[in-house]
Amino acid sequence: IQSVIQSGDNGRLFYKLTALAYFLSAFHNRTAIGVGVDFHQDCDYLDRLINRLLEIGAIGWDEARELYWLRDQWRNQPRMWEDQQVLVHGDATPENFMFGGGLSVVAFDLERTKRADRVFDTGRIAGELKHFFMRATGNPYAAEPFIGHFLWEYACHFPNRESAFRSITGRTPFYMGITLLRISRNSWVEPEYRRRLINEAKECLRRY
């Protein structure tokens, strides 16, 4: 991702994201069990992130209360409960995938694999792309073409691509938001950029 940002060779990243979309869609679709997702689990994960950010002084109680309120707005959205559980990677970050030729992808660090909403993985990839481009360019929208491409390619592995795309993108802002909050809690993140991550996370979560 960093080399593409520096070189401007966008086609290379588009191609790798196509391969990753193929890999994750196959992984998810083959492990669906017909049981509805439990979105409470993801709300609980957001709670843990908020608590951690409070502990390190990255946010105050006013901001925490807003995040709790946004969590509940998402919890009340029927679309967050509509899909079925699949096996997810659980830590779908760029460092945990290796790309070969064609559509070949190998995944690493599977100790956080669990059953959850498929968008737990795809939304994390989207959030990671947003983070990489925002940190490198300062532009929070620079990753949008790549995020859109990745989600559209993922959706092509369903009987109705447009319907799948609408469903997935409708849930993506929540998972992008928690991904940005997850990154912001890291000790290596400088305070100014941490604030940007938190602000962008709130912008994502406000899109309920």
TAHUSUL-V138711 format. One record per pair of residues at least 24 apart in sequence whose ideal C-beta (glycine too) atoms are under 8 Angstrom apart, sorted by the first residue. I is the first residue (numbers start at 0). J is the second residue. D is the distance in whole Angstrom. If there is no record, write none. Layout:
# TAHUSUL-V138711
i | j | d
I | J | D
I | J | D
This chain:
# TAHUSUL-V138711
i | j | d
0 | 93 | 6
0 | 128 | 7
0 | 131 | 5
0 | 132 | 8
1 | 131 | 7
1 | 135 | 7
4 | 131 | 7
4 | 132 | 6
4 | 135 | 5
4 | 136 | 7
5 | 135 | 8
9 | 144 | 8
9 | 145 | 8
12 | 145 | 6
13 | 145 | 7
13 | 148 | 5
15 | 98 | 5
16 | 145 | 6
16 | 148 | 6
16 | 149 | 4
16 | 152 | 7
17 | 102 | 7
17 | 148 | 8
17 | 149 | 8
17 | 152 | 5
18 | 98 | 6
18 | 101 | 7
18 | 102 | 5
18 | 103 | 7
18 | 104 | 5
19 | 96 | 6
19 | 98 | 8
19 | 104 | 6
19 | 124 | 7
19 | 149 | 7
20 | 149 | 6
20 | 150 | 8
20 | 152 | 4
20 | 153 | 4
20 | 155 | 8
20 | 156 | 8
21 | 102 | 5
21 | 104 | 8
21 | 152 | 7
21 | 156 | 7
22 | 96 | 8
22 | 102 | 7
22 | 104 | 4
22 | 106 | 7
23 | 88 | 8
23 | 91 | 7
23 | 117 | 8
23 | 120 | 6
23 | 121 | 6
23 | 124 | 8
23 | 153 | 6
24 | 153 | 5
24 | 156 | 4
24 | 157 | 8
25 | 156 | 7
26 | 85 | 8
26 | 86 | 7
26 | 88 | 7
26 | 106 | 8
27 | 85 | 4
27 | 86 | 7
27 | 87 | 7
27 | 117 | 4
27 | 120 | 7
28 | 85 | 7
28 | 156 | 7
28 | 157 | 8
30 | 85 | 5
30 | 86 | 4
31 | 83 | 5
31 | 84 | 7
31 | 85 | 5
32 | 83 | 7
32 | 84 | 6
32 | 85 | 8
32 | 114 | 7
33 | 83 | 6
34 | 83 | 6
34 | 84 | 5
34 | 114 | 8
35 | 80 | 6
35 | 81 | 8
35 | 82 | 8
35 | 83 | 6
35 | 84 | 7
36 | 79 | 8
36 | 80 | 6
36 | 81 | 8
36 | 82 | 5
36 | 83 | 7
36 | 84 | 5
36 | 115 | 7
36 | 116 | 4
37 | 84 | 8
37 | 115 | 8
38 | 73 | 8
38 | 74 | 6
38 | 79 | 5
38 | 80 | 5
38 | 116 | 7
39 | 74 | 8
40 | 115 | 7
41 | 115 | 7
41 | 116 | 7
41 | 119 | 7
41 | 173 | 7
41 | 174 | 8
41 | 177 | 7
42 | 70 | 5
42 | 73 | 7
42 | 74 | 6
44 | 177 | 7
45 | 70 | 5
45 | 177 | 5
45 | 180 | 7
46 | 70 | 7
48 | 177 | 6
48 | 180 | 5
48 | 181 | 6
48 | 184 | 7
49 | 180 | 8
51 | 184 | 5
52 | 180 | 7
52 | 183 | 7
52 | 184 | 6
52 | 197 | 7
55 | 184 | 7
57 | 183 | 6
57 | 184 | 7
57 | 193 | 6
57 | 197 | 7
58 | 197 | 6
62 | 197 | 8
62 | 201 | 8
65 | 201 | 7
66 | 180 | 8
66 | 201 | 7
66 | 204 | 7
69 | 176 | 8
69 | 201 | 7
69 | 204 | 4
69 | 205 | 7
69 | 207 | 7
70 | 204 | 8
72 | 207 | 4
73 | 173 | 5
73 | 204 | 7
73 | 207 | 5
76 | 207 | 6
78 | 166 | 7
78 | 169 | 5
78 | 170 | 6
79 | 116 | 8
79 | 170 | 6
79 | 173 | 7
81 | 166 | 7
82 | 116 | 6
82 | 117 | 6
82 | 118 | 8
82 | 166 | 7
82 | 170 | 8
84 | 114 | 4
84 | 115 | 6
84 | 116 | 7
85 | 114 | 7
85 | 115 | 7
85 | 116 | 8
85 | 117 | 5
86 | 112 | 6
86 | 113 | 7
86 | 114 | 6
87 | 112 | 7
87 | 113 | 6
87 | 114 | 7
87 | 115 | 5
87 | 116 | 8
87 | 117 | 7
87 | 119 | 5
87 | 120 | 5
88 | 112 | 6
88 | 120 | 5
89 | 113 | 5
89 | 115 | 8
89 | 119 | 7
89 | 120 | 8
90 | 123 | 8
91 | 119 | 8
91 | 120 | 4
91 | 121 | 8
91 | 123 | 5
91 | 124 | 5
91 | 127 | 8
92 | 123 | 7
92 | 127 | 6
93 | 124 | 8
93 | 127 | 6
93 | 131 | 7
116 | 170 | 7
116 | 174 | 8
117 | 167 | 8
118 | 167 | 6
118 | 170 | 5
118 | 171 | 6
118 | 173 | 8
118 | 174 | 5
119 | 174 | 6
121 | 149 | 7
121 | 150 | 6
121 | 153 | 6
121 | 167 | 6
121 | 171 | 7
121 | 174 | 7
122 | 170 | 7
122 | 171 | 5
122 | 172 | 8
122 | 173 | 7
122 | 174 | 2
122 | 175 | 5
122 | 177 | 8
122 | 178 | 7
123 | 174 | 6
123 | 178 | 5
124 | 149 | 6
125 | 149 | 7
125 | 150 | 7
125 | 171 | 6
125 | 174 | 7
125 | 175 | 5
125 | 178 | 8
126 | 174 | 7
126 | 175 | 4
126 | 176 | 8
126 | 177 | 8
126 | 178 | 3
126 | 179 | 5
126 | 181 | 8
126 | 182 | 8
126 | 203 | 8
127 | 178 | 6
127 | 182 | 8
129 | 175 | 6
129 | 179 | 7
129 | 199 | 7
130 | 178 | 8
130 | 179 | 6
130 | 182 | 5
130 | 196 | 7
133 | 195 | 7
133 | 199 | 7
134 | 192 | 6
139 | 195 | 8
139 | 199 | 5
139 | 202 | 8
172 | 203 | 4
172 | 204 | 7
172 | 206 | 4
172 | 207 | 7
173 | 203 | 7
173 | 204 | 6
173 | 207 | 7
175 | 200 | 8
175 | 203 | 5
176 | 200 | 4
176 | 201 | 7
176 | 203 | 4
176 | 204 | 4
179 | 203 | 7
